[in-house]
Amino acid sequence: MNGKNQISVVINTYNAELHLQRVLDSVKDFDEVLICDMESTDHTLEIAQKNGCRVVTFPKEGHTIVEPAREFAIHEASYPWVLVIDADELVTPALKDYLYNVIDKTDAPAGIAIPRKNYFMGRFLHSAYPDYVLRFFRQDLTHWPAIIHCSPEVDGKVERIPAKQKELALEHLANDSVSDILRKSDTYSNYELPRRRHKNYGIGALIGRPLFRFFKSYVLKRGFLDGKPGLIHALLDAHYQFVIVSKLIEERKS
């Protein structure tokens, strides 16, 4: 295959043994699979080496978010096109074929946002779809800022795979429990504070932001189709907004 039409798959890992074998099985037909590991202490590296992956290490010490490791990893990849996936995401054969077909075109975009299927309490969540993630791009045109939950910055045209083509969506294996979500809400809300300190949130935001988030998740994004899991997930979304605003108000009062 022509070098310019080859794809490296990049997977950032830290103690990712739970789903890693299934993930690697889903990407084995790409030109390269690069594992960027943040000093795992479980069987992550053993699994990666058994599957013939190329492994690089990014030090965990001093890094509380994965984004600096993503920036490092994408520029360690051998090929000009990079597909970044998490260690709990599956790539369908249809998506692989789609990406190779795209980069064969003379007018290929510089990046592609891919829909992702998410699950909660064992059910596919309509309210969390298409959950677009910008994960496929030209290596030389991309920079990943060191900001939590930030998307990469791609210098060029970015296209979206149509949401209706669900066979092209990434399959997110994570099925977080309520406890997992509450714990992450506490952690992630702390990272949100520096980005929102310029907001003068008060009682209106304390009530309005959670209410709107619930309405968006449960009504606008059709969470009502997901039964009790959809209702619970919408309430947890609302709770996350409540926590962010509460912490900002608390910070100003201290």
Backbone torsions as a table, in degrees:
resi	resn	phi	psi	omega
1	MET	NA	143.2	178.0
2	ASN	-59.3	131.7	-176.6
3	GLY	-53.9	-36.9	-177.0
4	LYS	-71.8	-12.5	179.9
5	ASN	-110.2	26.0	178.2
6	GLN	-103.8	151.7	-173.0
7	ILE	-123.1	131.1	170.1
8	SER	-100.0	132.4	172.1
9	VAL	-95.6	127.5	-179.5
10	VAL	-113.6	128.0	179.5
11	ILE	-127.5	118.0	174.6
12	ASN	-86.9	132.9	-174.7
13	THR	-133.0	149.5	164.5
14	TYR	-153.5	112.6	-177.3
15	ASN	47.8	58.4	-171.2
16	ALA	-108.4	26.5	-173.1
17	GLU	-66.0	-23.0	-171.6
18	LEU	-56.2	-51.3	-175.2
19	HIS	-111.7	-2.1	-165.7
20	LEU	-60.2	-39.9	-178.6
21	GLN	-62.2	-43.6	177.8
22	ARG	-62.4	-39.9	179.5
23	VAL	-64.1	-45.8	-179.6
24	LEU	-65.6	-35.5	175.4
25	ASP	-60.3	-33.1	-176.4
26	SER	-78.2	-15.7	-177.2
27	VAL	-119.6	12.0	-173.6
28	LYS	-64.9	-19.7	-177.1
29	ASP	-94.5	6.4	173.3
30	PHE	-80.4	169.4	-174.0
31	ASP	-72.7	-29.9	178.8
32	GLU	-151.9	142.3	170.4
33	VAL	-121.3	115.6	-178.2
34	LEU	-109.1	121.1	175.2
35	ILE	-98.1	122.7	174.0
36	CYS	-107.4	103.9	-171.7
37	ASP	-102.1	138.2	179.6
38	MET	-100.9	55.7	173.5
39	GLU	61.4	55.3	178.3
40	SER	-61.9	149.5	178.0
41	THR	-114.1	3.7	178.0
42	ASP	-103.4	-148.1	-176.2
43	HIS	-95.1	17.4	-178.1
44	THR	-56.0	-51.2	-176.5
45	LEU	-66.2	-37.3	178.0
46	GLU	-60.9	-43.3	178.6
47	ILE	-65.1	-43.8	-179.6
48	ALA	-61.7	-45.2	-178.6
49	GLN	-67.9	-37.5	178.3
50	LYS	-62.1	-29.6	-178.9
51	ASN	-94.5	7.9	174.9
52	GLY	74.8	22.4	179.2
53	CYS	-75.4	151.0	168.8
54	ARG	-83.4	135.5	-174.4
55	VAL	-121.5	130.3	169.9
56	VAL	-123.6	157.6	-177.1
57	THR	-115.3	136.4	172.8
58	PHE	-120.6	124.5	-174.2
59	PRO	-63.5	132.9	179.1
60	LYS	-75.8	-33.8	-176.0
61	GLU	-58.4	129.0	178.8
62	GLY	86.2	-2.4	-179.5
63	HIS	-121.8	117.0	-179.2
64	THR	-100.3	-6.6	178.0
65	ILE	-129.7	160.9	-174.0
66	VAL	-86.5	-16.2	-171.0
67	GLU	-58.1	-41.9	176.1
68	PRO	-60.7	-34.6	177.2
69	ALA	-68.2	-34.0	176.8
70	ARG	-64.2	-45.5	179.5
71	GLU	-59.9	-43.9	177.3
72	PHE	-61.0	-46.0	-172.4
73	ALA	-67.0	-42.6	-175.5
74	ILE	-64.8	-28.0	179.6
75	HIS	-90.5	-2.1	170.4
76	GLU	-90.4	-13.8	-178.1
77	ALA	-64.0	149.0	-174.3
78	SER	-82.4	-22.8	-170.7
79	TYR	-117.4	158.5	-171.0
80	PRO	-69.9	-22.6	177.2
81	TRP	-105.9	135.5	-175.0
82	VAL	-127.5	131.6	171.8
83	LEU	-112.9	117.0	179.0
84	VAL	-99.1	126.2	174.4
85	ILE	-131.6	156.0	174.1
86	ASP	-82.7	164.1	-176.7
87	ALA	-77.6	12.3	173.8
88	ASP	-133.4	30.4	179.8
89	GLU	-125.7	137.5	179.0
90	LEU	-105.6	142.0	175.4
91	VAL	-102.9	124.6	179.9
92	THR	-77.8	153.9	175.1
93	PRO	-56.9	-34.9	179.7
94	ALA	-65.2	-38.9	178.7
95	LEU	-66.9	-41.9	177.7
96	LYS	-57.7	-49.3	179.6
97	ASP	-61.3	-40.5	-179.9
98	TYR	-60.3	-45.7	-177.3
99	LEU	-65.1	-42.1	178.4
100	TYR	-65.9	-36.6	177.3
101	ASN	-65.6	-38.5	-179.3
102	VAL	-63.5	-46.7	-174.3
103	ILE	-75.2	-9.7	174.1
104	ASP	-77.9	-13.5	-177.0
105	LYS	-84.2	146.7	-179.7
106	THR	-70.1	-24.2	-178.9
107	ASP	-106.1	32.7	-178.5
108	ALA	-59.8	138.7	176.7
109	PRO	-67.9	164.1	178.2
110	ALA	-79.1	-20.0	179.8
111	GLY	-154.8	157.4	179.2
112	ILE	-134.6	127.2	174.0
113	ALA	-89.5	131.4	-172.6
114	ILE	-112.4	133.0	175.2
115	PRO	-69.1	156.7	-178.8
116	ARG	-136.7	135.7	176.4
117	LYS	-91.3	127.8	179.1
118	ASN	-116.8	153.8	-176.6
119	TYR	-130.3	151.5	177.0
120	PHE	-151.3	131.8	-175.7
121	MET	53.4	34.9	176.6
122	GLY	78.6	7.0	-177.8
123	ARG	-117.6	142.7	170.9
124	PHE	-64.1	133.0	-177.6
125	LEU	-99.4	112.4	173.3
126	HIS	-61.5	-36.2	-175.7
127	SER	-69.7	-17.0	-178.8
128	ALA	-109.2	20.1	178.7
129	TYR	-122.7	137.2	16.2
130	PRO	-90.5	-8.0	174.9
131	ASP	46.2	58.0	-174.9
132	TYR	-60.5	136.1	174.1
133	VAL	-128.5	131.0	179.2
134	LEU	-85.6	97.7	-171.6
135	ARG	-126.4	-2.0	-179.8
136	PHE	-125.5	127.7	-172.9
137	PHE	-165.6	168.1	172.3
138	ARG	-76.3	127.1	-177.3
139	GLN	-58.1	-44.2	-173.7
140	ASP	-74.5	-7.6	-178.6
141	LEU	-112.2	13.2	-169.7
142	THR	-127.2	139.6	174.0
143	HIS	-134.3	137.0	-179.2
144	TRP	-110.2	105.2	-178.0
145	PRO	-62.7	151.5	-178.6
146	ALA	-86.1	60.7	179.8
147	ILE	-130.4	130.4	-175.5
148	ILE	-58.3	137.3	178.8
149	HIS	60.5	22.4	179.4
150	CYS	-84.6	145.3	174.2
151	SER	-85.0	155.0	176.0
152	PRO	-66.7	153.3	175.9
153	GLU	-98.5	118.7	-176.1
154	VAL	-113.2	125.3	-179.0
155	ASP	-87.7	85.0	-179.0
156	GLY	154.9	-176.4	-178.3
157	LYS	-68.8	133.0	176.9
158	VAL	-119.0	130.0	179.0
159	GLU	-113.3	158.8	175.9
160	ARG	-110.9	137.0	169.9
161	ILE	-70.8	129.7	-178.7
162	PRO	-56.1	134.4	-177.2
163	ALA	-59.4	-29.8	-177.8
164	LYS	-66.9	-18.3	178.6
165	GLN	-88.4	70.7	-173.5
166	LYS	-66.3	-20.5	177.8
167	GLU	-68.7	-13.2	178.9
168	LEU	-98.0	-0.9	-177.3
169	ALA	-77.3	147.8	169.4
170	LEU	-68.2	144.0	179.3
171	GLU	-102.6	111.2	-177.6
172	HIS	-88.1	112.4	-174.7
173	LEU	-77.4	-20.6	-179.2
174	ALA	-58.7	134.9	178.9
175	ASN	-134.3	70.0	-171.4
176	ASP	-59.0	140.4	173.1
177	SER	-78.8	170.2	175.7
178	VAL	-58.7	-41.3	178.9
179	SER	-62.1	-41.3	177.7
180	ASP	-59.4	-46.1	-177.1
181	ILE	-65.7	-41.1	178.6
182	LEU	-64.6	-40.2	178.7
183	ARG	-65.2	-43.6	179.2
184	LYS	-66.7	-34.7	178.5
185	SER	-60.1	-40.8	179.0
186	ASP	-66.0	-43.5	-179.0
187	THR	-69.1	-51.3	-174.9
188	TYR	-67.7	-32.5	178.9
189	SER	-63.6	-31.6	177.0
190	ASN	-64.3	-36.4	178.5
191	TYR	-72.0	-23.2	179.6
192	GLU	-74.8	-25.1	-172.2
193	LEU	-58.0	-48.0	-179.4
194	PRO	-59.8	-30.7	-177.6
195	ARG	-78.9	-14.7	-173.9
196	ARG	-119.6	6.8	-176.4
197	ARG	-64.4	-22.7	178.5
198	HIS	-76.6	-9.4	179.2
199	LYS	-82.8	132.0	179.6
200	ASN	-95.2	65.0	-177.0
201	TYR	-68.4	140.8	176.6
202	GLY	-137.0	-151.7	-177.6
203	ILE	-60.5	-38.4	-179.2
204	GLY	-59.2	-46.2	179.1
205	ALA	-69.4	-34.4	-178.4
206	LEU	-62.7	-32.4	178.4
207	ILE	-96.3	-44.5	-172.2
208	GLY	-69.8	-41.1	-177.6
209	ARG	-65.7	-46.1	176.1
210	PRO	-62.4	-39.9	-179.8
211	LEU	-63.1	-44.1	-179.9
212	PHE	-65.6	-40.5	-180.0
213	ARG	-63.6	-38.6	176.8
214	PHE	-64.0	-45.6	-179.6
215	PHE	-61.5	-42.2	-179.5
216	LYS	-63.8	-46.1	-176.2
217	SER	-71.6	-43.7	-171.6
218	TYR	-86.3	-33.2	-175.6
219	VAL	-105.2	-61.8	-174.4
220	LEU	-62.7	-38.5	-179.2
221	LYS	-99.4	12.9	169.2
222	ARG	64.3	37.4	175.2
223	GLY	-63.2	-20.0	179.3
224	PHE	-64.9	-18.4	177.4
225	LEU	-75.3	-12.4	-173.2
226	ASP	-99.6	14.1	175.7
227	GLY	64.3	-149.3	-179.2
228	LYS	-59.7	-41.2	176.8
229	PRO	-57.7	-37.4	179.0
230	GLY	-65.8	-40.1	178.4
231	LEU	-66.2	-46.1	-179.0
232	ILE	-63.7	-42.5	-179.3
233	HIS	-64.4	-39.3	178.2
234	ALA	-64.2	-40.3	177.8
235	LEU	-66.7	-36.1	176.7
236	LEU	-68.1	-36.7	173.8
237	ASP	-59.7	-44.1	179.3
238	ALA	-63.9	-41.5	179.5
239	HIS	-60.2	-38.6	179.6
240	TYR	-59.9	-43.9	177.8
241	GLN	-64.8	-39.1	178.1
242	PHE	-61.0	-42.1	-179.2
243	VAL	-64.4	-43.6	-179.6
244	ILE	-59.8	-50.7	-177.7
245	VAL	-65.0	-41.0	179.7
246	SER	-60.3	-42.9	180.0
247	LYS	-66.4	-36.0	178.2
248	LEU	-67.4	-41.4	177.6
249	ILE	-64.9	-43.1	178.8
250	GLU	-60.6	-42.0	-178.7
251	GLU	-62.0	-41.1	-179.8
252	ARG	-68.4	-30.0	-177.1
253	LYS	-80.6	-19.5	-174.9
254	SER	-80.8	NA	NA
